[in-house]
């Protein structure tokens, strides 16, 4: 298979079968059933190490926070702590995972554009390192709750830099028209700094921005850094506040298809770190502690989803449909973002992908497709199909549409397979009904 960077790091072909982490994917599918999420543990660990090393070498006063929204379960969180990364959570559910595993509280940043009072209180009580406030209303809310608890909470202001990242509009978050952050329009963010700084019970220690996800053009990050540096300089001059920390978010793109050409982790680190050093030094500012929040670029390519072919339909001169035992309930990204994926038949991995097919799911929607018009080996009933680069935003955005139980998650490494999240059952789906 000529899929290069799309594949998990340990992917190999032996006797026509796809292996990942030294495990036969065909045998694994037969043992565990399908649909099935598979994660290459060594791939995840390799990317974590590369991120940490790259930023430490370029900018020693830095930290890498894993964006847990991309993929989260208890085993993933154990890997994050094992490799010395910090944690970005959005909301009480992701924080609950951290609490369940006693993840170091000071290494957690709490995000979200509409945190509930309960979520804020739980974060403060747990002692999180920072709460990233998204609005003036929320800043006041954090202040009020911190005072009630007799605490002083460190906070960031999330600032929307007005940078148009070249990505899908649904994951473009740094532009002027965004639900996220303090807008720079009409100098609103700047005028709010004084109000936030004066609030009791909180300490404004830094600014945060995140321009979007799945970004290949690094000049967008450089532009955002320049905006944040100039903003920080104005804040220092007018309010006498020099920020201690700067969080530039995440967003590095990955290879979903063979035609995608993502930038390396090392080049991303160089652009971010050199940009911060150049911009802040030029404006006479002290260098802040630098934070980044990768998620997709740590887990996406490590993951694949296995399906079994159940139905074949050929519409002459239109399309060939290959129906699998999953779909939009385990991967909504194709329907939501028109995302593209590369598939391969795991039991024919040494054969050419010579037919153009659409992998459709089993749900009651015409838009229920996992892969649209992509090459695949000649499909037959019972084949095991692997869809690559599903490690990010598939499990965490999954649903039980049509009463479909969510797949199990299996980590593979060194020839061993471990179920780290069991397959959902019909009883699980109905368990909350009264």
Secondary structure, DSSP 8 states (H G I E B T S, - for coil): ---GGGS-TT-EEETTEEEETTEEHHHHHHHH-SSEEEEEHHHHHHHHHHHHHHHHHH-SSEEEEEETTSS--HHHHHHHHHTT-EEEEESHHHHHHHHHTT--GGGEEEE-SS--HHHHHHHHHHT-SEEEE-SHHHHHHHHHHHHHHT--EEEEEEEE-----SS-GGGB-SSSS-SSSEE-GGGHHHHHHHHHHH-TTEEEEEEE---BSSB--THHHHHHHHHHHHHHHHHHHHH----SEEE----B---SSTT-----HHHHHHHHHHHHHHHHHHTT----EEEE---HHHHTTTEEEEEEEEEEEEETTTEEEEEES--TTT--HHHHH-----EEEGGGTTS---EEEEEE-SSS-TT-EEEEEEEE----TT-EEEEES-SSSSSTT---GGG----EEEEEETTEEEEEE----HHHHHTT--
